[in-house]
Amino acid sequence: MNEAIRVSLVSLGCARNLVDSEVLLGHAVEEGLQVVTEPEDADVVVVNTCGFIDSAKQESIDTILSVSRLKQEGALKGVVAVGCLAQRYGEQLAEEVPELDAVFGLSDYSAVPGVVRKIVNGSDRRWVATVDGGRPKGPRSDQKRVLLTPHSFAYLRISEGCDHKCTFCAIPSMRGRNRSKPIDVLVEEAEVLAAGGVQELVIVAEDTTAYGLDVDRKRRIHELLERLGDVDGIRWIRLMYAYPHTVRPELTTFLREHEKAVKYLDIPIQHISSPMLKAMKRGVSRDQVRGILDRLRDEVPGIAVRSTLITGFPGETEADFAELLDLVETYRFERLGVFTYSREETTPAHDLPDQVDEAVAEERAATLMARQREIMGEFQRSLIGRTLPVLVDGHDESGEFLVGRTWADAPEVDGRVLLPGDAAGVGDFVATRITQAGDYELVGEVAS
């Protein structure tokens, strides 16, 4: 009896990319391949790449080259690149990285297992496909996933692509226009995840608040969330990637009133200066952004607001940056990420005048994050003495402590709570009294 072909997957980039990785592994298992964790143990390694900004692209290239060294050492038969970088630079990757056996752009990845078999069986041709890794993605493409997250949570991707024309962003050119998945299909996916023990659905898309617009020009994110709230077994529903001026009262009503809604919203605003927002083509002004942020505080008491900001966008002046710093100091985001502008070819911002020196952009980002660290530390310390529900995701690196999250912490991007190692199991909710607080980490004990 022949041994199963072993495949390992390295997933880089965002949560949407992770869903693609889970889909790809689902096809691999369905085709009889054996999934292994470590690249050193595999016959073929698939690298799911990110092509969003320079640092992510470099990480993807470095990972491909690192895995390719295993192939040169004879421990590996093949290396395959998929994902956004492969979609964006497929021909170039195939030409400049001869160690790659195949390069697949974005698809449902149904054809990848067949190519893996050809690689292992010693095909003498190089199987390079820069766009076609299977069928185009359809409404049911995300079914039969092999989860790479602990079963405490799973990502639910509600749509593909984005209709916005932000001048700094290459995502629409890679992933296309917004395409919403039917509500019934998403409910089916949620039911399967719940049956597998998943407690928290983390809702993701390029623009979650655009859900439904492509179908009948109506925003239906609140309707979808209500339907997902009816799924037995799911206890938390968390929404990521809301576009600022599309947060409607129906959505804040859900966040405020539904028992399964996590009072948390990820709402990337990118900047607060009106000239910067206009140059970015964000479709909103300073006053509109601040109004939306203030509405969240008013309409959803106790909400934890996460956002992302960009420093060093072309033309950003000291006055523009001062407005951004003032926003951070006065609004006091519970969670915040800050990125320096990445000059992406094929985007309109690439050719804008008044490009900001990289060192200046980095200094501004560091200033924002230093102030945010103080603000977040104060928020963390305000939780000491409170008893909060904490969802357990697993153990820490030492294996000594359980790691969990509060309502204010989305997986992989926010903070965590440490609990005694025998307090509960993965996927359990634990009533936790917070006893210590750091800038990004809480320590708690099981409440009596």
C-alpha positions as CSV (number, residue, x, y, z in Angstrom):
1,M,0.0,0.0,0.0
2,N,1.4,3.4,-1.0
3,E,2.0,5.9,1.7
4,A,-0.1,9.0,1.5
5,I,1.5,12.1,0.1
6,R,2.3,14.6,2.9
7,V,1.5,18.2,2.4
8,S,2.3,21.1,4.8
9,L,0.8,24.6,4.5
10,V,2.4,27.9,5.6
11,S,-0.4,30.6,5.8
12,L,0.7,34.2,5.8
13,G,-1.3,37.4,5.9
14,C,-4.8,38.2,7.0
15,A,-7.8,36.2,8.3
16,R,-9.3,36.0,4.8
17,N,-6.1,34.4,3.6
18,L,-6.3,31.9,6.5
19,V,-9.8,30.9,5.3
20,D,-8.3,30.2,1.9
21,S,-5.6,28.1,3.6
22,E,-8.3,26.1,5.4
23,V,-10.2,25.6,2.1
24,L,-7.1,24.4,0.4
25,L,-6.4,21.9,3.1
26,G,-10.0,20.7,2.9
27,H,-9.4,19.8,-0.8
28,A,-6.1,18.1,0.2
29,V,-7.8,15.9,2.7
30,E,-10.7,15.1,0.4
31,E,-8.2,14.0,-2.2
32,G,-6.4,11.6,0.2
33,L,-3.4,13.7,1.0
34,Q,-2.0,13.7,4.6
35,V,-1.7,17.1,6.2
36,V,1.4,17.6,8.4
37,T,2.3,20.6,10.5
38,E,6.0,21.0,9.9
39,P,7.5,21.7,6.5
40,E,10.4,19.4,7.3
41,D,8.0,16.4,7.5
42,A,6.2,17.1,4.2
43,D,6.6,16.0,0.6
44,V,5.3,19.3,-0.7
45,V,4.9,22.6,1.1
46,V,2.3,25.1,0.0
47,V,3.0,28.8,0.9
48,N,-0.2,30.9,1.0
49,T,1.3,34.3,0.3
50,C,0.3,37.9,1.1
51,G,0.7,40.7,-1.4
52,F,-0.8,43.6,0.5
53,I,2.2,45.8,1.5
54,D,5.9,45.7,1.2
55,S,6.7,44.0,4.5
56,A,4.1,41.3,3.8
57,K,5.4,40.7,0.3
58,Q,9.0,40.4,1.7
59,E,7.8,37.9,4.4
60,S,6.2,35.9,1.6
61,I,9.4,35.9,-0.5
62,D,11.5,35.0,2.5
63,T,9.2,32.2,3.5
64,I,9.3,30.7,-0.1
65,L,13.1,30.9,-0.1
66,S,13.4,29.4,3.3
67,V,11.2,26.4,2.4
68,S,13.0,26.1,-1.0
69,R,16.2,25.4,0.9
70,L,14.6,22.2,2.3
71,K,14.0,21.2,-1.3
72,Q,17.7,21.9,-2.2
73,E,18.7,19.8,0.8
74,G,16.7,16.9,-0.6
75,A,14.2,16.7,2.2
76,L,11.4,18.1,0.1
77,K,10.0,17.2,-3.4
78,G,8.1,20.4,-4.2
79,V,7.2,24.0,-3.2
80,V,3.9,25.6,-4.3
81,A,3.0,29.3,-4.0
82,V,-0.6,30.4,-3.8
83,G,-2.5,33.5,-2.6
84,C,-2.4,37.2,-3.2
85,L,1.3,37.6,-4.0
86,A,1.0,34.8,-6.5
87,Q,-2.1,36.4,-8.0
88,R,-0.4,39.8,-8.3
89,Y,3.1,38.7,-9.4
90,G,2.5,35.1,-10.7
91,E,4.6,35.3,-13.9
92,Q,7.4,37.2,-12.1
93,L,7.5,34.7,-9.2
94,A,7.6,31.7,-11.6
95,E,10.5,33.3,-13.5
96,E,12.6,34.6,-10.6
97,V,12.1,31.7,-8.2
98,P,12.9,28.5,-10.2
99,E,12.6,26.4,-7.0
100,L,8.9,26.9,-7.2
101,D,7.1,24.0,-8.8
102,A,3.8,25.8,-9.2
103,V,2.3,29.3,-8.8
104,F,-1.4,29.6,-8.3
105,G,-3.4,32.8,-8.2
106,L,-6.7,33.0,-6.3
107,S,-9.3,30.4,-6.9
108,D,-11.2,27.7,-5.0
109,Y,-7.9,25.7,-5.0
110,S,-9.6,22.5,-6.1
111,A,-6.8,21.8,-8.6
112,V,-3.9,22.1,-6.1
113,P,-4.0,18.5,-4.8
114,G,-3.7,17.1,-8.3
115,V,-0.7,19.2,-9.0
116,V,0.8,18.2,-5.7
117,R,0.5,14.5,-6.8
118,K,2.2,15.3,-10.2
119,I,5.1,17.0,-8.3
120,V,5.6,14.0,-6.0
121,N,5.3,11.5,-8.8
122,G,8.2,13.1,-10.6
123,S,6.5,14.9,-13.5
124,D,9.2,16.3,-15.7
125,R,7.3,19.5,-16.5
126,R,7.0,22.5,-14.2
127,W,3.3,22.9,-13.3
128,V,3.0,26.7,-13.4
129,A,-0.5,28.3,-13.4
130,T,-0.6,32.0,-12.6
131,V,-4.3,32.3,-12.3
132,D,-6.0,28.9,-12.6
133,G,-5.6,26.9,-9.4
134,G,-9.1,25.4,-9.8
135,R,-12.5,26.9,-10.4
136,P,-13.4,30.5,-9.7
137,K,-14.6,31.0,-6.2
138,G,-18.3,30.4,-5.8
139,P,-20.8,30.8,-2.9
140,R,-20.0,27.4,-1.5
141,S,-16.2,27.5,-2.0
142,D,-15.5,27.8,1.7
143,Q,-17.2,24.6,2.8
144,K,-15.3,21.5,3.9
145,R,-12.5,23.6,5.5
146,V,-9.8,22.1,7.7
147,L,-9.7,24.6,10.6
148,L,-6.3,26.0,11.5
149,T,-7.7,27.9,14.4
150,P,-8.5,26.3,17.8
151,H,-12.1,25.2,17.9
152,S,-12.9,28.1,20.3
153,F,-13.3,30.3,17.3
154,A,-13.4,30.3,13.5
155,Y,-13.5,32.9,10.8
156,L,-16.6,33.2,8.7
157,R,-15.9,35.0,5.4
158,I,-19.1,36.6,4.2
159,S,-18.0,38.0,0.9
160,E,-15.1,38.3,-1.5
161,G,-13.5,41.5,-2.9
162,C,-14.0,45.2,-2.4
163,D,-15.7,48.0,-4.4
164,H,-13.8,50.9,-2.7
165,K,-11.2,52.8,-4.6
166,C,-8.8,53.7,-1.8
167,T,-5.7,55.1,-3.5
168,F,-3.3,53.2,-1.3
169,C,-4.8,49.7,-1.7
170,A,-4.2,47.0,-4.2
171,I,-6.7,44.5,-2.8
172,P,-9.5,45.2,-5.4
173,S,-7.0,44.5,-8.2
174,M,-6.2,41.2,-6.6
175,R,-9.5,40.0,-5.2
176,G,-12.0,41.8,-7.5
177,R,-15.3,43.5,-6.7
178,N,-17.5,42.7,-3.7
179,R,-19.4,39.4,-4.0
180,S,-21.6,38.5,-1.1
181,K,-22.3,34.9,-0.2
182,P,-26.0,34.0,0.3
183,I,-27.3,34.2,3.9
184,D,-28.5,30.6,3.8
185,V,-25.1,29.4,2.7
186,L,-23.4,31.3,5.5
187,V,-25.9,29.9,8.1
188,E,-25.0,26.4,6.9
189,E,-21.3,27.1,7.3
190,A,-22.0,28.5,10.8
191,E,-24.0,25.4,11.7
192,V,-21.2,23.1,10.6
193,L,-18.7,25.2,12.6
194,A,-20.9,25.1,15.7
195,A,-21.3,21.3,15.4
196,G,-17.5,21.1,15.5
197,G,-17.4,23.0,18.8
198,V,-16.8,26.5,17.6
199,Q,-18.0,29.0,20.2
200,E,-17.2,32.3,18.5
201,L,-17.7,33.4,14.9
202,V,-15.4,36.1,13.8
203,I,-17.0,37.8,10.7
204,V,-14.5,38.8,8.1
205,A,-14.5,40.2,4.5
206,E,-12.7,43.0,2.7
207,D,-15.7,45.2,3.7
208,T,-18.2,43.5,6.0
209,T,-20.6,46.4,6.0
210,A,-21.0,46.2,2.2
211,Y,-22.6,42.8,2.7
212,G,-25.6,42.5,0.3
213,L,-25.0,45.6,-1.7
214,D,-24.0,43.6,-4.8
215,V,-27.2,41.6,-4.7
216,D,-30.0,44.2,-4.4
217,R,-28.2,47.5,-3.4
218,K,-29.1,47.1,0.2
219,R,-26.8,46.7,3.2
220,R,-27.8,43.5,4.9
221,I,-25.1,42.9,7.4
222,H,-27.5,43.3,10.3
223,E,-29.9,40.8,8.8
224,L,-27.1,38.3,8.3
225,L,-25.9,38.8,11.9
226,E,-29.4,38.2,13.2
227,R,-29.7,34.9,11.3
228,L,-26.2,33.8,12.6
229,G,-27.4,34.6,16.1
230,D,-30.0,31.9,15.7
231,V,-27.4,29.2,15.2
232,D,-27.3,26.8,18.2
233,G,-23.9,26.5,19.8
234,I,-22.5,29.8,18.8
235,R,-22.2,32.1,21.8
236,W,-20.1,35.1,20.5
237,I,-20.4,36.9,17.2
238,R,-17.6,39.4,16.5
239,L,-17.5,41.8,13.5
240,M,-14.3,42.9,11.8
241,Y,-13.5,45.3,8.9
242,A,-16.5,47.6,9.0
243,Y,-16.1,50.6,6.7
244,P,-16.6,53.9,8.6
245,H,-19.5,55.7,6.9
246,T,-21.5,52.5,6.4
247,V,-22.1,51.7,10.1
248,R,-25.9,52.0,10.2
249,P,-28.2,52.2,13.3
250,E,-29.5,48.7,12.5
251,L,-25.9,47.4,13.1
252,T,-25.4,49.3,16.3
253,T,-28.7,48.0,17.5
254,F,-27.5,44.4,17.0
255,L,-24.3,45.1,18.8
256,R,-26.1,46.7,21.7
257,E,-29.0,44.4,22.1
258,H,-28.3,40.9,20.8
259,E,-27.2,38.4,23.5
260,K,-24.6,36.8,21.2
261,A,-23.1,40.1,19.9
262,V,-19.7,40.9,21.2
263,K,-19.6,44.6,22.0
264,Y,-16.6,45.2,19.8
265,L,-16.1,46.7,16.3
266,D,-13.1,46.8,14.1
267,I,-13.5,49.9,12.0
268,P,-10.4,50.9,10.1
269,I,-10.4,54.7,9.6
270,Q,-6.8,55.1,8.3
271,H,-6.7,58.8,9.1
272,I,-8.7,61.7,10.5
273,S,-7.4,64.7,8.6
274,S,-9.9,65.7,5.8
275,P,-7.1,66.4,3.2
276,M,-5.6,63.0,3.9
277,L,-9.0,61.2,3.8
278,K,-9.7,63.0,0.5
279,A,-6.3,62.0,-1.0
280,M,-6.9,58.4,0.1
281,K,-10.4,58.5,-1.5
282,R,-12.0,57.2,1.7
283,G,-15.3,59.0,1.0
284,V,-15.6,60.7,4.4
285,S,-14.4,63.9,6.1
286,R,-12.9,64.4,9.5
287,D,-16.2,65.4,11.0
288,Q,-18.0,62.4,9.6
289,V,-15.4,60.0,10.9
290,R,-15.4,61.5,14.4
291,G,-19.2,61.5,14.3
292,I,-19.3,57.8,13.5
293,L,-16.8,57.0,16.2
294,D,-18.8,59.0,18.8
295,R,-22.0,57.3,17.7
296,L,-20.4,53.9,18.5
297,R,-19.8,55.1,22.1
298,D,-23.3,56.5,22.4
299,E,-25.3,53.8,20.8
300,V,-23.3,50.8,22.1
301,P,-22.4,51.4,25.8
302,G,-19.3,49.5,26.8
303,I,-18.1,48.8,23.2
304,A,-14.4,48.1,22.6
305,V,-13.4,50.0,19.4
306,R,-10.5,48.8,17.3
307,S,-9.1,50.8,14.4
308,T,-6.1,51.1,12.1
309,L,-4.2,54.2,11.1
310,I,-1.7,55.0,8.4
311,T,1.2,57.5,8.8
312,G,3.3,58.9,6.0
313,F,0.7,58.9,3.3
314,P,1.8,61.3,0.4
315,G,1.3,64.9,1.4
316,E,0.8,64.2,5.1
317,T,2.0,67.4,6.9
318,E,2.8,68.0,10.5
319,A,-0.6,69.5,10.9
320,D,-2.3,66.4,9.5
321,F,-0.3,64.2,11.9
322,A,-1.1,66.5,14.8
323,E,-4.8,65.8,14.1
324,L,-4.2,62.1,14.1
325,L,-2.3,62.2,17.4
326,D,-5.1,64.4,18.9
327,L,-7.7,61.8,17.8
328,V,-5.7,59.0,19.5
329,E,-5.4,61.0,22.7
330,T,-9.0,62.1,22.9
331,Y,-11.0,59.2,21.5
332,R,-8.9,56.6,23.4
333,F,-9.3,53.5,21.3
334,E,-9.4,50.3,23.2
335,R,-7.4,48.6,20.5
336,L,-5.3,50.2,17.7
337,G,-2.9,49.2,14.9
338,V,-0.6,51.8,13.2
339,F,1.1,51.2,9.8
340,T,3.4,53.3,7.8
341,Y,2.3,54.0,4.2
342,S,3.5,51.4,1.8
343,R,4.1,52.7,-1.7
344,E,2.4,50.0,-3.8
345,E,2.8,49.9,-7.6
346,T,-0.4,49.9,-9.7
347,T,-2.1,52.0,-7.0
348,P,-3.0,55.7,-7.6
349,A,-1.1,56.8,-4.5
350,H,2.1,55.4,-5.9
351,D,2.5,58.4,-8.2
352,L,1.2,61.1,-5.9
353,P,3.5,64.1,-5.3
354,D,5.0,64.9,-1.8
355,Q,6.0,61.4,-0.9
356,V,6.8,61.4,2.8
357,D,10.3,60.2,3.9
358,E,10.1,56.7,5.3
359,A,12.0,57.7,8.5
360,V,9.4,60.4,9.1
361,A,6.5,58.0,8.6
362,E,8.1,55.5,11.0
363,E,8.8,58.2,13.6
364,R,5.1,59.3,13.5
365,A,3.9,55.7,13.8
366,A,6.1,55.2,16.8
367,T,4.8,58.3,18.4
368,L,1.2,57.2,17.9
369,M,1.9,53.7,19.3
370,A,3.8,55.0,22.3
371,R,0.8,57.2,23.2
372,Q,-1.6,54.3,22.5
373,R,0.4,52.0,24.7
374,E,-0.3,54.3,27.6
375,I,-4.0,54.6,26.8
376,M,-4.4,50.9,26.4
377,G,-2.5,50.3,29.6
378,E,-4.9,52.5,31.4
379,F,-7.8,50.6,29.9
380,Q,-6.3,47.3,30.9
381,R,-5.7,48.4,34.5
382,S,-9.4,49.6,34.6
383,L,-10.3,45.9,34.3
384,I,-8.5,44.8,37.5
385,G,-11.1,43.5,40.0
386,R,-13.8,43.0,37.4
387,T,-15.2,39.5,36.6
388,L,-15.4,39.0,32.9
389,P,-16.3,36.0,30.6
390,V,-13.1,34.8,29.0
391,L,-13.1,32.4,26.0
392,V,-10.2,29.9,26.3
393,D,-8.1,29.4,23.1
394,G,-5.4,27.2,24.3
395,H,-2.1,27.2,26.3
396,D,0.7,29.7,26.2
397,E,4.2,28.9,24.8
398,S,5.4,27.4,28.1
399,G,2.3,25.2,28.4
400,E,1.9,26.5,32.0
401,F,-1.0,28.9,31.5
402,L,-4.2,28.9,29.6
403,V,-4.7,31.7,27.1
404,G,-8.0,33.3,26.6
405,R,-9.7,36.5,25.4
406,T,-12.2,39.0,26.7
407,W,-14.9,40.8,24.7
408,A,-12.3,43.4,23.9
409,D,-9.8,41.1,22.2
410,A,-10.2,39.7,18.7
411,P,-8.0,36.6,18.0
412,E,-4.5,37.1,16.7
413,V,-4.6,40.9,16.6
414,D,-5.4,42.0,20.2
415,G,-4.5,41.1,23.7
416,R,-4.9,37.9,25.8
417,V,-5.7,36.7,29.3
418,L,-3.6,34.2,31.2
419,L,-5.3,31.7,33.5
420,P,-4.1,28.8,35.6
421,G,-3.3,25.9,33.3
422,D,-5.9,23.5,34.7
423,A,-8.7,26.0,35.0
424,A,-10.7,24.9,31.8
425,G,-10.5,23.4,28.4
426,V,-10.2,25.0,24.9
427,G,-13.5,26.5,23.9
428,D,-14.7,26.9,27.5
429,F,-16.0,30.2,28.8
430,V,-14.6,31.0,32.2
431,A,-15.9,33.7,34.6
432,T,-12.5,35.3,35.3
433,R,-11.6,37.9,38.0
434,I,-8.8,40.1,36.6
435,T,-5.9,40.4,39.0
436,Q,-3.1,41.9,37.0
437,A,-2.8,44.0,33.9
438,G,0.0,44.8,31.4
439,D,-0.2,46.8,28.3
440,Y,-1.3,43.9,26.1
441,E,-1.9,41.1,28.6
442,L,-4.2,40.4,31.5
443,V,-3.8,37.8,34.3
444,G,-6.9,36.4,36.0
445,E,-8.2,33.7,38.3
446,V,-11.4,31.7,38.1
447,A,-14.1,33.5,40.0
448,S,-15.6,31.6,42.8
